[in-house]
Amino acid sequence: METLDTKPWWNYGYVWFLISGPLLVIIAGFITLYLAVSRPDPVIDDDYYRKGIEINKTLNEQRDEFAPAGQARNHAATGLKPIQDRSVKP
């Protein structure tokens, strides 16, 4: 005759093993939520858009400074003369 095991569910190790995975994920989620709320993102506090516009202006100025050198380099590589803008007078 078979005897049934009458121990409660919490006495089995496999039950705790199966519960531990999702429980750890929930705890990690709350820790992540706490860190996200308690430490604001420094990028949002800064005026990054204005600084980006200023950087783009600086890069455009640098590119314009090197434009004649770039045209000469392209002429040397291809053998074609660069098109000169007639509207700008020296």
Buried (B, 14 or more C-beta within 10 A) or exposed (E): EEEEEEEEEEEEEEEEEEEEEEEEEEEEEEEEEEEEEEEEEEEEEEEEEEEEEEEEEEEEEEEEEEEEEEBEEEEEEEEEEBEEEEEEEE
